[in-house]
Amino acid sequence: MLRAVFRLSASGARSLARPRPSYSAPLASRCYSHGKVETDEEFDSRWVTYFNKPDIDAWELRKGMNTLIGYDLVPEAKILDSALRACRRLNDLASAIRILEAVKVSDVHSVSPLSAVHKEFIRQCNRCGSIPLLDI
């Protein structure tokens, strides 16, 4: 038994006395985005084609708008126009009002009280013959 203890302690002393190679591991660089960067025009066209699908249903419309609003941006007027047209195709007034209210809330920090999005909405509502939500 004493021999086993002596042998373990001797190998432990040798491992302490042995020089270890000192090297530094390279720092890990993380690339969080592997895909290509999407331009604003590609982003807009992707969402316009999403809302212009002829077979879109109410669930897909709500999911798309929740995802779009979740990006924490004010969507362009052409995206909102296609989303409102999808609401019209589905005959879904509640979703249209939710979209307009979401845009109104997300556009609070705009420089002017009537931003370009609101002006486009007023123009669209006048063209359709309906009352703009801002006047209600």
N, C-alpha and C positions, 0 to 999 in steps of 0.2 A: 504494500500500500504506500509505503514511504517512497518507493521507487517511482510510482505513478505520479505522485505529487511533485517529486523532483523533476520528472520529465516534462510535466505540464508547465511548471514554473520556468524551466530552462527555455522551452519553446516560446513562452510568453515574453521572456527577457530578450530573446533573439528578435522577436517581432518588433519590440520597442526600439532595439538598436539598429535595425535595418532601415536604411534610408528609403523613404517612399518618394516616388516621383511626384513632384509638385506641378500640377497643371491646373489650369482653370477651365472649367467647362464654358463653352460659349453660351452667351445669354440667349434664351429662347425668345425669338421674335414671333409674335402672334399676328397672323393675318386674319382678321375677322371677316373680311369680305373677299370671297374668291370669285364672285361673278363680275360681269362688266358693269360699269357705272351707267345708269339709265339717264338719258337726257330728259329735260322737261317736256319736250315734244313727244318723246316715246312714252313717257308716263301719261300724258294727257290722252294720247291715242289709244293706249292700253285700256284706260278706264272708259273712254267713249265707246270703244268696241264692246266692252263688257256690258255696259248699260244698253247698247243697241242690239243685243242678241234678241232675235225674235221669240225664242222660247224661254225667256227669263221669267221666273215666278217671283212671288212676293218675298219668299224667304231669301232668294239670291239677291234681290234688290236691297233688302235690309242688311244682309251680310256685307254686300259691297259698300254701302254707305257707312256702316260701322267701321269697316276697315279703312275707308278713305278718311273719315273724320278722326280715326285713331292715329293717323299720320301726323296729327297736330298741324294742319295747314288749312288754308282756305282754298278749296278747289277752284279751278278755273271755271269761267262761265260756261264754256262748251261742255265740260264734264257735268255740271249741274243741269244744263239744258237737256242732255241726253238722259240723265237720271229722272228729271221731271217728265220727260216724254215717256219713259218706261212706266212711271206712275200712272200716266194717262192711259197707256195701253192696258195696264192692269186694272184701271178704274179704281185706284187706291188713293183716295184723298188724304187719309191719315198719314201715309208715308210721305206724300208730297209736303204736308205741313211739317212733319218731322225734319225733312231735309231743309226746308226753308228756315226753321227755327235753329237747326244746328249751324247753318251758315251764318245766321244772325249772331249767335253766341260766339262762334269762332272768329268772327270778323269785328269783334268789339274793339280790338286794339288797332284798328285801321287809322290811318292818318286823317282821312276825311270822314265825316259821318255817312256820306253816301259814296262808298267806294265803287270801283269799276264793276264789281260783281253785282252790287245792288242796282246800279244803273242798267246793267244788262238784264237783270230780272224785271225791272220796271218796263223795259222795252219789250221783253218777251211777254209779259202779262198784258200789255197794251195790244200786242199783236194777236194774242189769243182771245182778247176780249174779256179777261178776268180782272178782278181787283187785286193789286199787289198786296202781299202780306204786310208790307211796311205801312200801308194805309189802314189796315184793320185795327 
